[in-house]
Amino acid sequence: MCGWSLVFVILIGLASGHDFRTPLEVAGLALPFGVCAGVAILSLQTALGLGNISTSWLAVNLSAGIPTILSIALYKEPVNRWKVFALVTMAVSMVLLWKDSQSQKESVANSPHE
């Protein structure tokens, strides 16, 4: 599917007369973000091997807090009560996920082995 998307982007770009030169600033941003996306995919695959999919997927979705915190710190984005509420909720849910995984490990360790 991604291959066909690329084909259509190239065809539309050629048909409309656009060139495919990328500004240096865009490439400078794309490289570290691409590396981060690759690390995120590998982390998800590792997490799926260690736990169940619901926990792993929730952790991926909650990782949106990292760019939010960085945008507040680096770009001085205004903080309102909804952002604070969302970030606190994310932190609480990560603590609850950790406690749940600890209790699952304890129950497995305490169960009789066959």
Buried (B, 14 or more C-beta within 10 A) or exposed (E): EEEEEEEEEEEEEEEEEEEEEEEEEEEEEEEEEEEEEEEEEEBBEEBEEEBEEEBBEBBBEBBEBEEBBEEBEEEEEEEEEEBEEEBEEBEEBBEEBEEEBEEEEEEEEEEEEE
